[in-house]
Amino acid sequence: MTQELWDLGKSILDGRYDDALLIVDELELMIRKSYIRNIRSFLIRLIIHLIKNQVEQRLINSWAASIKGSILEIQDLNLQDNKTYHYVKQCEWEDLLDAVYDAAIDPASAEIFDGLYTPKRLQTMLEKSLIVSIAKDFLNLTYTNSQKSLPAAIDEILINLPSGQE
């Protein structure tokens, strides 16, 4: 990014404004990719816990805290500095969730019942559409709730997960 900033400055000083605008576009894309990469890591953590919840049919406090923390971080990361636009729009989660789901299988298999199932075996046990649907429900909350009201809204979904009322 340092090179791009140097090139941007030079383009402006040289009066090459079309080049400068192209560099600005490139910088915006780099920033967006960086935010999405961070969001992706929290999505993986979310999906791992949803997979564990589905297979083990329980929800322990640390999993609930991790799910809540992931959603809160995603909301914070996804909202651009202008507080008006999102890096990932509400209609764009499908492809990202699909990729993240696949990335979450291996780490989830290592954690479920102390690694009892191979990733391949674990995949056959899961209802992917349900996990993705629950993840979308959590993600949708980030668009409709303030940072203050989001934790309580997350709790409402957590209660409906297997053993969530406990």
VEXLUM-632928 format. One record per residue (C-alpha): residue number from 0; x, y, z. Coordinates in steps of 0.2 Angstrom, whole numbers, padded with zeros to 4 digits, always signed. Layout:
<atom><num>NUM</num><u>X</u><v>Y</v><w>Z</w></atom>
...
***
This chain:
<atom><num>0</num><u>+0000</u><v>+0000</v><w>+0000</w></atom>
<atom><num>1</num><u>+0015</u><v>+0012</v><w>+0003</w></atom>
<atom><num>2</num><u>+0020</u><v>+0011</v><w>-0015</w></atom>
<atom><num>3</num><u>+0002</u><v>+0015</v><w>-0021</w></atom>
<atom><num>4</num><u>+0001</u><v>+0030</v><w>-0009</w></atom>
<atom><num>5</num><u>+0018</u><v>+0036</v><w>-0016</w></atom>
<atom><num>6</num><u>+0012</u><v>+0033</v><w>-0034</w></atom>
<atom><num>7</num><u>-0004</u><v>+0043</v><w>-0030</w></atom>
<atom><num>8</num><u>+0005</u><v>+0058</v><w>-0023</w></atom>
<atom><num>9</num><u>+0016</u><v>+0058</v><w>-0038</w></atom>
<atom><num>10</num><u>+0002</u><v>+0056</v><w>-0050</w></atom>
<atom><num>11</num><u>-0007</u><v>+0071</v><w>-0042</w></atom>
<atom><num>12</num><u>+0009</u><v>+0082</v><w>-0042</w></atom>
<atom><num>13</num><u>+0012</u><v>+0078</v><w>-0060</w></atom>
<atom><num>14</num><u>-0006</u><v>+0082</v><w>-0065</w></atom>
<atom><num>15</num><u>-0010</u><v>+0064</v><w>-0070</w></atom>
<atom><num>16</num><u>-0028</u><v>+0064</v><w>-0062</w></atom>
<atom><num>17</num><u>-0034</u><v>+0049</v><w>-0072</w></atom>
<atom><num>18</num><u>-0020</u><v>+0039</v><w>-0065</w></atom>
<atom><num>19</num><u>-0023</u><v>+0046</v><w>-0048</w></atom>
<atom><num>20</num><u>-0041</u><v>+0040</v><w>-0049</w></atom>
<atom><num>21</num><u>-0036</u><v>+0023</v><w>-0054</w></atom>
<atom><num>22</num><u>-0024</u><v>+0022</v><w>-0039</w></atom>
<atom><num>23</num><u>-0038</u><v>+0028</v><w>-0028</w></atom>
<atom><num>24</num><u>-0049</u><v>+0014</v><w>-0034</w></atom>
<atom><num>25</num><u>-0036</u><v>+0001</v><w>-0032</w></atom>
<atom><num>26</num><u>-0033</u><v>+0007</v><w>-0014</w></atom>
<atom><num>27</num><u>-0052</u><v>+0006</v><w>-0010</w></atom>
<atom><num>28</num><u>-0052</u><v>-0012</v><w>-0017</w></atom>
<atom><num>29</num><u>-0037</u><v>-0016</v><w>-0006</w></atom>
<atom><num>30</num><u>-0045</u><v>-0009</v><w>+0009</w></atom>
<atom><num>31</num><u>-0062</u><v>-0018</v><w>+0006</w></atom>
<atom><num>32</num><u>-0052</u><v>-0035</v><w>+0003</w></atom>
<atom><num>33</num><u>-0043</u><v>-0032</v><w>+0020</w></atom>
<atom><num>34</num><u>-0060</u><v>-0029</v><w>+0029</w></atom>
<atom><num>35</num><u>-0068</u><v>-0044</v><w>+0021</w></atom>
<atom><num>36</num><u>-0053</u><v>-0055</v><w>+0026</w></atom>
<atom><num>37</num><u>-0055</u><v>-0050</v><w>+0044</w></atom>
<atom><num>38</num><u>-0074</u><v>-0053</v><w>+0043</w></atom>
<atom><num>39</num><u>-0071</u><v>-0070</v><w>+0035</w></atom>
<atom><num>40</num><u>-0060</u><v>-0075</v><w>+0050</w></atom>
<atom><num>41</num><u>-0075</u><v>-0071</v><w>+0062</w></atom>
<atom><num>42</num><u>-0087</u><v>-0080</v><w>+0051</w></atom>
<atom><num>43</num><u>-0076</u><v>-0096</v><w>+0052</w></atom>
<atom><num>44</num><u>-0077</u><v>-0095</v><w>+0070</w></atom>
<atom><num>45</num><u>-0096</u><v>-0092</v><w>+0070</w></atom>
<atom><num>46</num><u>-0098</u><v>-0107</v><w>+0058</w></atom>
<atom><num>47</num><u>-0087</u><v>-0119</v><w>+0069</w></atom>
<atom><num>48</num><u>-0098</u><v>-0116</v><w>+0084</w></atom>
<atom><num>49</num><u>-0114</u><v>-0118</v><w>+0075</w></atom>
<atom><num>50</num><u>-0107</u><v>-0135</v><w>+0068</w></atom>
<atom><num>51</num><u>-0102</u><v>-0140</v><w>+0085</w></atom>
<atom><num>52</num><u>-0119</u><v>-0135</v><w>+0092</w></atom>
<atom><num>53</num><u>-0128</u><v>-0145</v><w>+0078</w></atom>
<atom><num>54</num><u>-0118</u><v>-0161</v><w>+0081</w></atom>
<atom><num>55</num><u>-0116</u><v>-0161</v><w>+0100</w></atom>
<atom><num>56</num><u>-0133</u><v>-0154</v><w>+0103</w></atom>
<atom><num>57</num><u>-0127</u><v>-0142</v><w>+0116</w></atom>
<atom><num>58</num><u>-0122</u><v>-0124</v><w>+0119</w></atom>
<atom><num>59</num><u>-0109</u><v>-0121</v><w>+0132</w></atom>
<atom><num>60</num><u>-0106</u><v>-0103</v><w>+0138</w></atom>
<atom><num>61</num><u>-0089</u><v>-0101</v><w>+0129</w></atom>
<atom><num>62</num><u>-0097</u><v>-0106</v><w>+0112</w></atom>
<atom><num>63</num><u>-0111</u><v>-0093</v><w>+0115</w></atom>
<atom><num>64</num><u>-0099</u><v>-0080</v><w>+0120</w></atom>
<atom><num>65</num><u>-0088</u><v>-0084</v><w>+0105</w></atom>
<atom><num>66</num><u>-0104</u><v>-0083</v><w>+0093</w></atom>
<atom><num>67</num><u>-0109</u><v>-0067</v><w>+0101</w></atom>
<atom><num>68</num><u>-0091</u><v>-0060</v><w>+0100</w></atom>
<atom><num>69</num><u>-0090</u><v>-0065</v><w>+0082</w></atom>
<atom><num>70</num><u>-0106</u><v>-0056</v><w>+0077</w></atom>
<atom><num>71</num><u>-0102</u><v>-0040</v><w>+0087</w></atom>
<atom><num>72</num><u>-0085</u><v>-0040</v><w>+0078</w></atom>
<atom><num>73</num><u>-0093</u><v>-0043</v><w>+0061</w></atom>
<atom><num>74</num><u>-0105</u><v>-0028</v><w>+0064</w></atom>
<atom><num>75</num><u>-0091</u><v>-0017</v><w>+0068</w></atom>
<atom><num>76</num><u>-0079</u><v>-0022</v><w>+0054</w></atom>
<atom><num>77</num><u>-0093</u><v>-0022</v><w>+0041</w></atom>
<atom><num>78</num><u>-0099</u><v>-0004</v><w>+0044</w></atom>
<atom><num>79</num><u>-0088</u><v>+0008</v><w>+0034</w></atom>
<atom><num>80</num><u>-0081</u><v>+0023</v><w>+0043</w></atom>
<atom><num>81</num><u>-0095</u><v>+0034</v><w>+0036</w></atom>
<atom><num>82</num><u>-0107</u><v>+0023</v><w>+0046</w></atom>
<atom><num>83</num><u>-0118</u><v>+0023</v><w>+0031</w></atom>
<atom><num>84</num><u>-0112</u><v>+0009</v><w>+0019</w></atom>
<atom><num>85</num><u>-0106</u><v>-0009</v><w>+0023</w></atom>
<atom><num>86</num><u>-0092</u><v>-0018</v><w>+0015</w></atom>
<atom><num>87</num><u>-0103</u><v>-0034</v><w>+0013</w></atom>
<atom><num>88</num><u>-0121</u><v>-0029</v><w>+0009</w></atom>
<atom><num>89</num><u>-0135</u><v>-0040</v><w>+0016</w></atom>
<atom><num>90</num><u>-0138</u><v>-0048</v><w>-0001</w></atom>
<atom><num>91</num><u>-0120</u><v>-0053</v><w>-0003</w></atom>
<atom><num>92</num><u>-0117</u><v>-0066</v><w>+0011</w></atom>
<atom><num>93</num><u>-0122</u><v>-0082</v><w>+0002</w></atom>
<atom><num>94</num><u>-0106</u><v>-0084</v><w>-0007</w></atom>
<atom><num>95</num><u>-0095</u><v>-0079</v><w>+0008</w></atom>
<atom><num>96</num><u>-0105</u><v>-0091</v><w>+0019</w></atom>
<atom><num>97</num><u>-0103</u><v>-0105</v><w>+0007</w></atom>
<atom><num>98</num><u>-0084</u><v>-0103</v><w>+0006</w></atom>
<atom><num>99</num><u>-0082</u><v>-0101</v><w>+0025</w></atom>
<atom><num>100</num><u>-0093</u><v>-0116</v><w>+0028</w></atom>
<atom><num>101</num><u>-0080</u><v>-0127</v><w>+0019</w></atom>
<atom><num>102</num><u>-0066</u><v>-0119</v><w>+0028</w></atom>
<atom><num>103</num><u>-0074</u><v>-0122</v><w>+0045</w></atom>
<atom><num>104</num><u>-0076</u><v>-0141</v><w>+0043</w></atom>
<atom><num>105</num><u>-0058</u><v>-0146</v><w>+0047</w></atom>
<atom><num>106</num><u>-0056</u><v>-0136</v><w>+0063</w></atom>
<atom><num>107</num><u>-0073</u><v>-0141</v><w>+0068</w></atom>
<atom><num>108</num><u>-0069</u><v>-0159</v><w>+0066</w></atom>
<atom><num>109</num><u>-0054</u><v>-0157</v><w>+0077</w></atom>
<atom><num>110</num><u>-0065</u><v>-0150</v><w>+0091</w></atom>
<atom><num>111</num><u>-0081</u><v>-0160</v><w>+0090</w></atom>
<atom><num>112</num><u>-0080</u><v>-0174</v><w>+0103</w></atom>
<atom><num>113</num><u>-0061</u><v>-0172</v><w>+0104</w></atom>
<atom><num>114</num><u>-0058</u><v>-0175</v><w>+0085</w></atom>
<atom><num>115</num><u>-0069</u><v>-0191</v><w>+0085</w></atom>
<atom><num>116</num><u>-0075</u><v>-0187</v><w>+0067</w></atom>
<atom><num>117</num><u>-0064</u><v>-0185</v><w>+0051</w></atom>
<atom><num>118</num><u>-0069</u><v>-0169</v><w>+0041</w></atom>
<atom><num>119</num><u>-0076</u><v>-0180</v><w>+0028</w></atom>
<atom><num>120</num><u>-0087</u><v>-0190</v><w>+0040</w></atom>
<atom><num>121</num><u>-0092</u><v>-0174</v><w>+0049</w></atom>
<atom><num>122</num><u>-0099</u><v>-0166</v><w>+0032</w></atom>
<atom><num>123</num><u>-0110</u><v>-0181</v><w>+0030</w></atom>
<atom><num>124</num><u>-0118</u><v>-0178</v><w>+0047</w></atom>
<atom><num>125</num><u>-0122</u><v>-0160</v><w>+0045</w></atom>
<atom><num>126</num><u>-0137</u><v>-0150</v><w>+0039</w></atom>
<atom><num>127</num><u>-0127</u><v>-0137</v><w>+0030</w></atom>
<atom><num>128</num><u>-0143</u><v>-0127</v><w>+0025</w></atom>
<atom><num>129</num><u>-0148</u><v>-0125</v><w>+0043</w></atom>
<atom><num>130</num><u>-0131</u><v>-0119</v><w>+0049</w></atom>
<atom><num>131</num><u>-0130</u><v>-0106</v><w>+0034</w></atom>
<atom><num>132</num><u>-0148</u><v>-0101</v><w>+0038</w></atom>
<atom><num>133</num><u>-0144</u><v>-0098</v><w>+0057</w></atom>
<atom><num>134</num><u>-0128</u><v>-0089</v><w>+0052</w></atom>
<atom><num>135</num><u>-0138</u><v>-0077</v><w>+0040</w></atom>
<atom><num>136</num><u>-0151</u><v>-0074</v><w>+0054</w></atom>
<atom><num>137</num><u>-0136</u><v>-0068</v><w>+0065</w></atom>
<atom><num>138</num><u>-0129</u><v>-0058</v><w>+0051</w></atom>
<atom><num>139</num><u>-0145</u><v>-0050</v><w>+0047</w></atom>
<atom><num>140</num><u>-0146</u><v>-0043</v><w>+0065</w></atom>
<atom><num>141</num><u>-0130</u><v>-0033</v><w>+0062</w></atom>
<atom><num>142</num><u>-0140</u><v>-0022</v><w>+0049</w></atom>
<atom><num>143</num><u>-0156</u><v>-0020</v><w>+0060</w></atom>
<atom><num>144</num><u>-0148</u><v>-0017</v><w>+0077</w></atom>
<atom><num>145</num><u>-0137</u><v>-0004</v><w>+0085</w></atom>
<atom><num>146</num><u>-0121</u><v>-0009</v><w>+0094</w></atom>
<atom><num>147</num><u>-0131</u><v>-0007</v><w>+0110</w></atom>
<atom><num>148</num><u>-0146</u><v>-0018</v><w>+0105</w></atom>
<atom><num>149</num><u>-0137</u><v>-0031</v><w>+0096</w></atom>
<atom><num>150</num><u>-0131</u><v>-0042</v><w>+0111</w></atom>
<atom><num>151</num><u>-0149</u><v>-0044</v><w>+0116</w></atom>
<atom><num>152</num><u>-0155</u><v>-0048</v><w>+0099</w></atom>
<atom><num>153</num><u>-0141</u><v>-0061</v><w>+0097</w></atom>
<atom><num>154</num><u>-0147</u><v>-0069</v><w>+0114</w></atom>
<atom><num>155</num><u>-0164</u><v>-0071</v><w>+0106</w></atom>
<atom><num>156</num><u>-0157</u><v>-0082</v><w>+0093</w></atom>
<atom><num>157</num><u>-0145</u><v>-0091</v><w>+0104</w></atom>
<atom><num>158</num><u>-0160</u><v>-0097</v><w>+0115</w></atom>
<atom><num>159</num><u>-0167</u><v>-0106</v><w>+0100</w></atom>
<atom><num>160</num><u>-0151</u><v>-0116</v><w>+0097</w></atom>
<atom><num>161</num><u>-0151</u><v>-0134</v><w>+0104</w></atom>
<atom><num>162</num><u>-0149</u><v>-0132</v><w>+0123</w></atom>
<atom><num>163</num><u>-0149</u><v>-0113</v><w>+0121</w></atom>
<atom><num>164</num><u>-0162</u><v>-0111</v><w>+0135</w></atom>
<atom><num>165</num><u>-0150</u><v>-0119</v><w>+0147</w></atom>
***
